[in-house]
Amino acid sequence: MNLLSVNVSLPKEIQFKGKIVKTGIFKEPVEGRVGVRTLNIDGDGQADLLSHGGIYRAVYVYSYDNYAYWEKELSREDFTIGQFGENFTVEGMLDDEIHVGDVFRIGSALFEVTQPRVPCYKLAIKMEVEGFYNQILSSGRLGFYFRVLEEGEVGAGDIIEKVSKDPVGLTITEVNNLMYFDKDNFDDMRKALRVKALSPGWRKSFEDRMAKAEISEKTLEKYRTLIVTKKIPESETITSFYLEPEDKKPLPSFMPGRFLPLKLDIQGQYKPVYRTYSISDSPNKDYYRLTIKRELAPPDKPDVYPGVSSNYFHDQVVPGTKLLVKSPRGKFFLDPEGESPVVLLSAGVGLTPLISMLNSIVESDSKRSTWFIHGARSSSEHAMGKHVRSMAKENGNVRVHIRYSKPMPNDIQGNDYDDKGYVDIELLKRILPNKDFDFYLCGPAPFMKSLFNGLLDWGVPESRINYEFFGPASLIKDRAKVSTPKRAAEASECSGEIEVAFSRSGVKANWNPSLESILDLAEANGLSPDYSCRSGICHTCKSILEEGEVEYVLEPLDPPDPGSVLICCSKPKTNIVVQI
């Protein structure tokens, strides 16, 4: 394998169908050695950073072996090096030979394969073939992207040395087929998600597709009756409820961290109350366990109503009570088969989904490094403390740290809790060996905001911070610190023709088919509308639809009022105007 040519270009404007299009696809070979940086090659640039460029798409690679195929296919003899917009024209390295996650040394730089190329209309412009992006997609001769692991210099004639092969072993061809042609092959998607090098955009697309497939089935299902079989106090304010199926049929499995949607008929409420509670035990049991805190009126606001559903559970739900539920759902979950180290961070009753994650890690015999860090006021409000301690005692890969903000006189340091204070970023910096973890957060708003922004300031990528919070995201995110690269990097296709206008902000953007929702598009364009569940349940994201039509990717549990739209689970059918 050899590097035949290094090709670069800066973006330029061209005329296309009466419009000005800015593109960097017209690559030209350069002589001599060229510096390769984390984001780019010296002298190179991209016009559309939503769909091109970035850490995981720093260098586009295409094999010269494909040129002969296309010359014959298109009856052309006018190709020049860089014809397909590639940065590296190489000899060898065909799509069915290269695996996502393979590592190569070229010159003094080190590269890792991250994803296949995603063709768009600008390639058709370059090739002067209408619809060529579909033609190259179906051919399987796409090429792929490199991430730069070590910066250095490269030049035409360099030998390409294969340093390592990814252990999962999925080729570029196989991964591309999963994205576009073999869309229901969830077994191989799970394999793809085990490829650590897979770019965040493709990873999210596979995760969302799997979640959407689960939820699509669930939105069609009828409510199922579960019976409460046990009611166990966990602290003075928190109680666990064990639910088993009335029909004795197996319960649907779920990914640890997900929640259970319920439809509650509560006396005194004029319509059903829809609620979701995190499942607090691992999957594949003959029951679901919900661990619920009684929400009282705030001490300083006695006129505020206490939590309707939580008090219903504590006061009226007993063994034998029948509850209507649908299958577990939610985008906050942990893959028990994953290998990356994790930190499970919680405060108060926010520990419930993290207990599910911890139990799943232990029960799967995983050896991944796991930290369970929890904050509570005192032992009177601390649920499942003994259980968590036993997990750590019996499993060398699990470590626990508990903080009490106001320990009681009979609380024993070293037994009930480890030290006094709140769980904050300074604690993490002190007790964790490094920041190379996937972080999972759940708790009240001040806790979430402190940790979320503290982790960002510490240099943890937003893509490694996972959280569940049923309230507006603005209560968590310091919007001055959170930009849009996470959402922008997730886009995997060029934008289409449908226009979405966000009327309050004056922002307009073409719909990008690779995005999952109007919310994703808003974030990719620098907006920060409120959201919470991203699953069509909580209505936090509800916005006024001023013009146009939308369709729901995930059917809402409780449809919004006419003239409104849940932007977290919908996409435009026509040009739309949304009041954001």
C-alpha positions as CSV (number, residue, x, y, z in Angstrom):
1,M,0.0,0.0,0.0
2,N,1.4,3.4,-1.0
3,L,0.4,7.0,-0.9
4,L,0.3,8.1,-4.5
5,S,-0.8,11.8,-4.0
6,V,-1.8,14.3,-1.3
7,N,-4.6,16.6,-2.5
8,V,-5.9,19.8,-1.0
9,S,-8.1,22.8,-1.7
10,L,-9.6,25.7,0.1
11,P,-13.3,26.3,-0.2
12,K,-14.4,28.3,-3.3
13,E,-17.7,29.5,-4.7
14,I,-19.2,28.1,-7.9
15,Q,-22.4,28.5,-9.8
16,F,-24.8,25.5,-9.7
17,K,-28.4,25.6,-10.9
18,G,-28.6,29.3,-10.6
19,K,-27.2,29.3,-7.0
20,I,-23.9,30.1,-5.5
21,V,-22.5,27.0,-3.8
22,K,-19.4,27.0,-1.6
23,T,-17.3,23.8,-1.7
24,G,-13.9,22.5,-1.0
25,I,-14.2,19.4,-3.2
26,F,-12.0,20.5,-6.0
27,K,-8.8,19.0,-4.6
28,E,-5.4,19.4,-6.4
29,P,-2.2,17.4,-5.8
30,V,0.6,19.2,-3.9
31,E,4.3,18.6,-4.2
32,G,6.7,17.8,-1.4
33,R,5.8,16.9,2.2
34,V,2.7,18.3,3.8
35,G,1.8,18.8,7.5
36,V,-1.2,16.8,8.8
37,R,-3.0,18.3,11.8
38,T,-5.7,17.0,14.1
39,L,-8.4,18.8,12.1
40,N,-7.0,19.1,8.6
41,I,-4.1,18.9,6.2
42,D,-2.1,22.1,5.7
43,G,-3.7,24.1,2.8
44,D,-7.0,22.2,3.0
45,G,-10.4,23.3,4.1
46,Q,-14.2,22.4,4.1
47,A,-17.1,24.7,3.3
48,D,-19.8,22.7,5.1
49,L,-18.5,21.8,8.6
50,L,-21.8,20.3,9.5
51,S,-21.3,17.5,7.0
52,H,-17.5,17.4,6.4
53,G,-14.3,17.8,8.4
54,G,-13.7,17.7,12.1
55,I,-11.6,15.4,14.2
56,Y,-13.2,12.2,12.9
57,R,-13.2,13.3,9.2
58,A,-9.9,15.0,9.1
59,V,-8.6,13.2,6.0
60,Y,-10.6,11.5,3.2
61,V,-8.9,8.5,1.5
62,Y,-9.7,7.0,-1.9
63,S,-8.1,4.1,-3.7
64,Y,-6.7,4.7,-7.2
65,D,-7.7,1.1,-7.9
66,N,-11.3,2.5,-8.2
67,Y,-10.4,4.9,-11.0
68,A,-10.4,2.2,-13.6
69,Y,-13.8,0.9,-12.5
70,W,-15.3,4.4,-12.8
71,E,-13.7,5.2,-16.1
72,K,-15.3,2.0,-17.5
73,E,-18.6,2.6,-15.7
74,L,-19.0,6.2,-16.9
75,S,-17.2,5.8,-20.2
76,R,-14.7,8.5,-19.2
77,E,-11.0,9.1,-19.8
78,D,-10.7,12.5,-18.3
79,F,-10.1,11.7,-14.7
80,T,-7.3,13.5,-12.8
81,I,-5.8,12.8,-9.4
82,G,-8.1,14.1,-6.7
83,Q,-11.1,13.4,-9.0
84,F,-13.3,12.1,-6.1
85,G,-12.4,14.9,-3.7
86,E,-10.0,12.8,-1.8
87,N,-7.1,14.1,0.3
88,F,-5.1,10.9,0.0
89,T,-5.1,9.0,-3.3
90,V,-3.7,5.6,-2.4
91,E,-2.8,2.3,-4.0
92,G,-4.7,-0.6,-2.4
93,M,-6.9,0.0,0.6
94,L,-10.2,-1.0,-0.9
95,D,-13.4,-0.7,1.1
96,D,-13.8,-4.5,1.6
97,E,-10.2,-4.8,2.9
98,I,-10.1,-1.9,5.4
99,H,-11.8,-2.1,8.8
100,V,-13.2,0.8,10.9
101,G,-10.7,1.1,13.7
102,D,-7.6,0.0,11.7
103,V,-4.5,2.1,12.4
104,F,-1.9,3.1,9.8
105,R,1.4,4.8,9.8
106,I,2.1,7.1,6.8
107,G,5.2,9.2,6.9
108,S,5.6,10.5,10.5
109,A,1.8,10.7,11.1
110,L,-0.5,8.0,12.6
111,F,-4.1,7.5,11.4
112,E,-7.2,5.6,12.5
113,V,-10.1,4.7,10.2
114,T,-13.4,6.1,11.6
115,Q,-16.2,5.8,9.0
116,P,-17.1,5.4,5.3
117,R,-17.4,8.5,3.1
118,V,-20.9,10.0,3.0
119,P,-21.5,11.2,-0.6
120,C,-23.6,14.3,-1.3
121,Y,-24.6,16.5,-4.2
122,K,-21.3,18.3,-4.3
123,L,-19.6,15.2,-5.5
124,A,-22.2,15.0,-8.3
125,I,-21.2,18.6,-9.2
126,K,-17.5,17.6,-9.3
127,M,-18.2,14.5,-11.4
128,E,-20.7,16.4,-13.6
129,V,-23.0,13.4,-13.3
130,E,-26.5,14.1,-12.0
131,G,-27.2,11.9,-8.9
132,F,-23.7,10.5,-8.8
133,Y,-23.9,10.3,-5.0
134,N,-26.5,7.5,-5.3
135,Q,-24.4,5.8,-7.9
136,I,-21.2,5.7,-5.8
137,L,-23.2,4.7,-2.7
138,S,-24.7,1.7,-4.4
139,S,-21.3,0.7,-5.9
140,G,-19.7,0.2,-2.5
141,R,-16.6,2.1,-3.7
142,L,-16.9,5.0,-1.2
143,G,-13.5,5.4,0.4
144,F,-13.2,6.3,4.1
145,Y,-12.1,8.9,6.6
146,F,-9.0,9.0,8.8
147,R,-8.7,10.5,12.3
148,V,-5.2,11.8,13.0
149,L,-3.8,10.1,16.1
150,E,-0.4,11.6,15.8
151,E,0.4,14.8,13.8
152,G,3.2,14.6,11.3
153,E,4.2,15.0,7.7
154,V,3.3,13.0,4.6
155,G,4.2,13.0,1.0
156,A,3.5,11.2,-2.3
157,G,5.5,7.9,-2.4
158,D,5.2,7.2,1.3
159,I,4.7,3.6,2.3
160,I,1.4,2.9,4.1
161,E,2.2,0.6,7.1
162,K,-0.7,-1.2,8.9
163,V,0.0,-0.8,12.6
164,S,-3.0,-2.7,13.9
165,K,-6.4,-4.2,12.9
166,D,-9.5,-3.4,14.9
167,P,-10.5,-6.4,17.0
168,V,-14.2,-6.3,16.0
169,G,-13.2,-6.5,12.3
170,L,-16.1,-4.8,10.4
171,T,-15.0,-3.5,7.0
172,I,-15.9,-0.2,5.5
173,T,-18.2,-2.1,3.1
174,E,-20.0,-3.9,5.9
175,V,-20.5,-0.7,8.0
176,N,-21.7,1.2,5.0
177,N,-24.2,-1.6,4.2
178,L,-25.5,-1.3,7.8
179,M,-26.1,2.4,7.4
180,Y,-27.9,2.3,4.0
181,F,-28.9,-1.2,2.9
182,D,-29.0,-3.7,5.7
183,K,-30.9,-1.3,8.1
184,D,-32.6,-4.1,10.2
185,N,-29.4,-6.0,11.0
186,F,-29.3,-5.0,14.6
187,D,-26.9,-7.8,15.6
188,D,-24.2,-6.3,13.4
189,M,-25.1,-2.8,14.5
190,R,-24.3,-4.0,18.1
191,K,-21.0,-5.2,16.7
192,A,-20.4,-1.8,15.1
193,L,-21.1,0.0,18.4
194,R,-18.3,-2.0,19.9
195,V,-15.8,-0.4,17.5
196,K,-14.2,2.2,19.7
197,A,-13.0,4.2,16.7
198,L,-16.4,4.6,15.1
199,S,-17.2,8.3,14.6
200,P,-19.8,9.9,16.9
201,G,-22.1,10.6,14.0
202,W,-22.3,7.0,12.8
203,R,-22.4,5.7,16.4
204,K,-25.4,7.9,17.2
205,S,-27.2,7.0,14.0
206,F,-26.9,3.3,14.8
207,E,-27.9,3.9,18.5
208,D,-30.9,6.0,17.5
209,R,-32.0,3.5,14.8
210,M,-32.0,0.7,17.4
211,A,-33.8,2.8,19.9
212,K,-36.3,3.9,17.3
213,A,-37.0,0.3,16.2
214,E,-37.7,-0.6,19.8
215,I,-39.9,2.4,20.4
216,S,-41.7,2.1,17.1
217,E,-42.9,-1.3,18.2
218,K,-43.8,0.0,21.6
219,T,-45.9,2.9,20.4
220,L,-48.2,0.5,18.6
221,E,-48.6,-1.7,21.7
222,K,-51.5,-1.4,24.0
223,Y,-51.0,-0.7,27.7
224,R,-50.2,-3.8,29.7
225,T,-51.4,-4.5,33.2
226,L,-48.7,-5.1,35.9
227,I,-49.5,-6.0,39.5
228,V,-47.6,-4.6,42.4
229,T,-46.3,-7.6,44.4
230,K,-44.0,-5.9,46.9
231,K,-43.6,-2.5,48.4
232,I,-40.2,-2.1,50.2
233,P,-39.1,1.1,52.1
234,E,-35.6,2.1,51.1
235,S,-35.3,5.2,53.3
236,E,-37.6,7.6,55.1
237,T,-38.6,9.2,51.8
238,I,-37.9,6.5,49.1
239,T,-39.8,3.3,48.5
240,S,-39.4,0.5,45.9
241,F,-42.3,-1.1,44.1
242,Y,-42.0,-4.5,42.4
243,L,-44.2,-5.0,39.4
244,E,-45.0,-8.3,37.8
245,P,-47.2,-9.1,34.7
246,E,-50.8,-10.0,35.3
247,D,-50.8,-12.3,32.3
248,K,-47.7,-14.1,33.6
249,K,-46.0,-13.6,30.2
250,P,-42.3,-12.5,30.1
251,L,-41.6,-8.9,30.5
252,P,-39.8,-7.1,27.6
253,S,-36.1,-6.7,28.3
254,F,-34.5,-3.2,28.3
255,M,-31.1,-1.5,28.4
256,P,-30.1,-0.5,31.9
257,G,-31.0,3.1,32.6
258,R,-34.3,3.3,30.7
259,F,-37.6,4.2,32.3
260,L,-41.1,2.7,32.4
261,P,-44.0,4.8,31.0
262,L,-47.2,4.6,33.2
263,K,-50.8,5.7,32.7
264,L,-52.2,6.4,36.2
265,D,-55.9,6.8,37.0
266,I,-55.7,8.9,40.2
267,Q,-58.8,9.8,42.1
268,G,-59.3,13.6,41.9
269,Q,-57.5,14.0,38.6
270,Y,-59.8,14.9,35.7
271,K,-57.7,12.9,33.1
272,P,-55.1,10.2,33.3
273,V,-51.7,11.1,34.6
274,Y,-48.8,10.1,32.4
275,R,-45.5,9.5,34.3
276,T,-42.2,7.8,33.7
277,Y,-40.0,6.3,36.4
278,S,-36.6,4.8,35.9
279,I,-36.3,1.1,36.4
280,S,-34.0,0.5,39.4
281,D,-32.9,-3.1,38.8
282,S,-31.1,-4.9,35.9
283,P,-33.0,-6.4,32.9
284,N,-34.1,-10.0,32.4
285,K,-35.8,-10.3,35.7
286,D,-39.4,-11.5,36.2
287,Y,-40.3,-8.1,37.6
288,Y,-39.7,-4.4,37.1
289,R,-38.6,-2.4,40.1
290,L,-39.5,1.3,40.5
291,T,-37.9,3.2,43.3
292,I,-39.8,6.4,44.0
293,K,-39.3,9.4,46.3
294,R,-42.2,11.0,48.0
295,E,-42.2,14.6,46.7
296,L,-43.7,16.9,49.4
297,A,-44.5,20.6,49.0
298,P,-41.3,22.7,49.5
299,P,-40.9,23.8,53.2
300,D,-40.7,27.5,52.1
301,K,-43.7,27.1,49.8
302,P,-46.4,25.1,51.6
303,D,-49.1,26.3,49.2
304,V,-47.4,24.4,46.3
305,Y,-49.0,21.0,45.6
306,P,-47.0,17.9,46.5
307,G,-46.1,15.5,43.7
308,V,-49.3,13.9,42.5
309,S,-47.9,10.6,41.3
310,S,-45.3,10.1,43.9
311,N,-47.7,10.6,46.7
312,Y,-50.2,8.4,45.0
313,F,-47.6,5.6,44.9
314,H,-46.7,6.1,48.6
315,D,-50.2,6.5,49.9
316,Q,-52.4,4.4,47.7
317,V,-50.4,1.8,45.8
318,V,-50.1,-1.4,47.8
319,P,-49.4,-5.1,46.9
320,G,-52.3,-6.1,44.6
321,T,-52.6,-2.7,42.9
322,K,-52.9,-2.9,39.1
323,L,-50.9,-0.4,37.0
324,L,-51.0,0.3,33.2
325,V,-47.6,0.4,31.6
326,K,-45.9,0.3,28.2
327,S,-42.5,-1.2,27.5
328,P,-39.4,0.6,28.8
329,R,-37.9,3.3,26.6
330,G,-35.5,6.3,26.8
331,K,-32.2,7.3,25.3
332,F,-30.3,7.4,28.7
333,F,-28.8,3.9,28.9
334,L,-25.6,2.0,29.3
335,D,-24.5,-0.9,27.0
336,P,-23.6,-3.8,29.4
337,E,-21.4,-5.2,26.8
338,G,-19.3,-2.1,26.6
339,E,-15.7,-2.0,27.8
340,S,-14.9,1.7,28.4
341,P,-14.6,2.7,32.1
342,V,-17.6,4.5,33.5
343,V,-18.5,6.9,36.3
344,L,-22.0,6.7,37.6
345,L,-22.9,10.0,39.3
346,S,-26.1,10.6,41.2
347,A,-27.7,12.6,44.0
348,G,-30.9,11.8,45.9
349,V,-33.3,9.5,44.1
350,G,-31.4,10.1,40.9
351,L,-29.5,7.0,41.7
352,T,-32.3,4.7,40.4
353,P,-31.2,4.3,36.8
354,L,-27.6,4.1,37.9
355,I,-28.4,1.2,40.2
356,S,-29.8,-0.5,37.2
357,M,-26.5,0.1,35.3
358,L,-24.4,-1.0,38.3
359,N,-26.3,-4.2,38.7
360,S,-26.1,-4.9,35.0
361,I,-22.3,-4.4,34.9
362,V,-21.8,-6.8,37.9
363,E,-24.3,-9.4,36.7
364,S,-22.7,-9.5,33.2
365,D,-19.3,-10.3,34.8
366,S,-17.9,-7.3,33.1
367,K,-14.5,-6.2,34.4
368,R,-14.8,-2.6,33.1
369,S,-13.6,0.0,35.7
370,T,-16.8,1.4,37.4
371,W,-17.1,4.2,39.9
372,F,-20.4,4.7,41.7
373,I,-20.4,8.2,43.3
374,H,-23.5,9.4,45.1
375,G,-24.6,12.3,47.2
376,A,-27.4,12.4,49.8
377,R,-28.4,14.6,52.7
378,S,-28.0,11.8,55.3
379,S,-28.8,8.1,55.9
380,S,-32.4,9.0,56.4
381,E,-32.7,9.9,52.7
382,H,-30.0,7.5,51.3
383,A,-31.5,4.5,49.5
384,M,-29.7,1.2,48.7
385,G,-26.5,2.2,50.4
386,K,-25.8,-1.3,51.8
387,H,-26.4,-2.9,48.4
388,V,-24.0,-0.6,46.6
389,R,-21.3,-1.2,49.3
390,S,-21.7,-5.0,48.8
391,M,-21.3,-4.6,45.1
392,A,-18.0,-2.9,45.6
393,K,-16.9,-5.4,48.3
394,E,-17.6,-8.4,46.0
395,N,-16.2,-6.9,42.8
396,G,-12.7,-5.5,42.4
397,N,-13.6,-3.4,39.4
398,V,-16.3,-1.4,41.3
399,R,-15.4,1.5,43.6
400,V,-17.9,3.6,45.6
401,H,-17.7,7.0,47.2
402,I,-20.7,8.4,49.1
403,R,-21.0,12.0,50.3
404,Y,-23.5,13.3,52.9
405,S,-24.3,17.0,52.9
406,K,-25.8,17.0,56.4
407,P,-24.9,13.7,58.1
408,M,-26.9,12.9,61.3
409,P,-25.2,12.2,64.6
410,N,-25.6,8.5,64.3
411,D,-24.3,8.4,60.7
412,I,-20.9,6.7,60.7
413,Q,-18.2,8.0,58.4
414,G,-16.4,5.1,56.6
415,N,-19.6,3.0,56.9
416,D,-22.6,5.1,55.9
417,Y,-20.7,7.7,54.0
418,D,-17.1,8.5,53.0
419,D,-16.9,12.3,53.5
420,K,-19.0,15.3,54.0
421,G,-20.1,17.8,51.4
422,Y,-21.7,17.8,47.9
423,V,-20.6,15.7,44.9
424,D,-18.8,18.2,42.7
425,I,-16.1,18.4,40.1
426,E,-13.4,18.9,42.7
427,L,-14.3,15.6,44.3
428,L,-14.0,13.9,40.9
429,K,-10.6,15.4,40.3
430,R,-9.4,14.2,43.7
431,I,-10.6,10.6,43.6
432,L,-10.6,9.6,40.0
433,P,-7.3,8.5,38.4
434,N,-8.0,10.5,35.3
435,K,-10.9,11.9,33.2
436,D,-10.9,9.1,30.6
437,F,-14.3,7.8,31.5
438,D,-17.9,7.8,30.2
439,F,-19.9,9.8,32.7
440,Y,-23.6,9.1,33.5
441,L,-25.4,11.7,35.5
442,C,-28.8,11.8,37.2
443,G,-30.1,14.0,40.0
444,P,-31.6,17.4,40.8
445,A,-31.0,20.5,38.7
446,P,-28.2,22.1,40.8
447,F,-26.3,18.9,41.0
448,M,-26.7,18.2,37.2
449,K,-25.6,21.7,36.2
450,S,-22.6,21.7,38.5
451,L,-21.4,18.4,37.2
452,F,-22.2,18.9,33.6
453,N,-20.5,22.2,33.3
454,G,-17.7,21.1,35.6
455,L,-16.9,18.1,33.4
456,L,-16.8,20.3,30.3
457,D,-14.4,22.7,32.0
458,W,-12.3,19.8,33.0
459,G,-12.0,18.9,29.3
460,V,-14.3,15.9,29.1
461,P,-15.9,15.8,25.6
462,E,-19.7,16.4,25.7
463,S,-20.1,13.2,23.8
464,R,-18.9,11.3,26.8
465,I,-21.4,13.0,29.2
466,N,-24.7,11.1,29.4
467,Y,-27.5,12.3,31.5
468,E,-31.2,12.0,32.4
469,F,-33.1,14.9,33.7
470,F,-36.8,15.5,33.5
471,G,-36.8,19.2,33.2
472,P,-35.6,21.9,30.8
473,A,-32.1,21.4,29.6
474,S,-31.5,25.1,30.2
475,L,-31.5,24.2,33.9
476,I,-28.4,22.1,33.4
477,K,-26.4,23.5,30.5
478,D,-24.5,26.7,30.8
479,R,-25.3,27.8,27.2
480,A,-22.3,30.2,27.1
481,K,-20.0,27.1,27.4
482,V,-21.9,24.6,25.3
483,S,-21.5,25.1,21.6
484,T,-22.8,22.8,18.9
485,P,-19.9,20.6,17.7
486,K,-21.5,17.5,19.3
487,R,-24.7,17.8,17.3
488,A,-22.9,19.2,14.3
489,A,-20.5,16.3,14.2
490,E,-23.4,13.9,14.2
491,A,-24.7,14.9,10.8
492,S,-23.8,12.4,8.2
493,E,-25.5,13.7,5.0
494,C,-25.6,17.0,3.2
495,S,-28.7,19.1,3.7
496,G,-31.8,18.7,1.6
497,E,-34.4,21.0,0.1
498,I,-36.9,21.4,3.0
499,E,-36.4,24.7,4.9
500,V,-36.9,25.0,8.7
501,A,-37.3,28.5,10.0
502,F,-36.9,29.3,13.7
503,S,-39.0,32.4,13.9
504,R,-38.0,33.9,17.3
505,S,-34.3,33.6,16.6
506,G,-34.4,34.5,12.9
507,V,-32.4,31.3,12.0
508,K,-33.2,29.4,8.9
509,A,-31.7,26.1,7.9
510,N,-32.3,23.3,5.3
511,W,-33.4,20.0,6.8
512,N,-30.6,17.5,7.1
513,P,-31.9,13.9,6.5
514,S,-29.2,12.4,8.8
515,L,-30.6,14.3,11.8
516,E,-33.3,12.6,13.9
517,S,-35.4,15.6,14.9
518,I,-36.1,19.3,14.6
519,L,-34.4,19.7,17.9
520,D,-31.2,18.2,16.5
521,L,-31.3,20.7,13.6
522,A,-31.9,23.6,16.0
523,E,-28.9,22.5,18.1
524,A,-26.7,22.0,15.0
525,N,-27.4,25.7,14.1
526,G,-26.4,27.1,17.5
527,L,-29.9,27.2,19.2
528,S,-30.6,25.8,22.6
529,P,-34.3,25.1,22.9
530,D,-35.5,23.4,26.1
531,Y,-35.9,19.6,26.1
532,S,-35.7,16.8,28.5
533,C,-36.6,13.2,27.6
534,R,-36.0,13.4,23.8
535,S,-38.6,10.6,23.6
536,G,-41.9,12.4,23.1
537,I,-43.0,12.0,26.7
538,C,-42.3,15.0,28.9
539,H,-43.5,17.9,26.6
540,T,-40.6,20.1,27.7
541,C,-39.7,20.7,24.1
542,K,-43.3,21.6,23.0
543,S,-43.2,24.6,20.6
544,I,-45.7,26.5,18.4
545,L,-45.8,25.3,14.8
546,E,-46.6,28.5,12.9
547,E,-46.5,27.0,9.4
548,G,-46.1,23.7,7.6
549,E,-46.5,20.0,8.5
550,V,-44.4,17.6,10.5
551,E,-44.3,13.9,11.1
552,Y,-43.4,12.1,14.3
553,V,-40.4,9.8,14.2
554,L,-41.4,8.6,17.7
555,E,-45.1,8.7,18.4
556,P,-45.7,10.9,21.5
557,L,-47.1,9.1,24.6
558,D,-49.5,12.0,25.0
559,P,-50.0,14.0,21.8
560,P,-49.5,17.8,22.0
561,D,-52.3,20.4,21.5
562,P,-53.2,21.3,17.9
563,G,-50.8,24.0,16.6
564,S,-48.0,22.7,18.7
565,V,-45.2,20.3,18.0
566,L,-42.8,18.2,20.1
567,I,-39.5,19.0,18.4
568,C,-37.6,16.3,20.1
569,C,-39.3,13.5,18.1
570,S,-40.5,15.1,14.9
571,K,-39.1,16.0,11.5
572,P,-40.5,18.3,8.8
573,K,-42.7,17.0,6.0
574,T,-42.8,20.4,4.3
575,N,-41.2,23.8,4.8
576,I,-42.0,24.8,8.4
577,V,-41.9,27.7,10.7
578,V,-41.4,26.9,14.4
579,Q,-41.6,29.5,17.2
580,I,-38.1,29.0,18.6
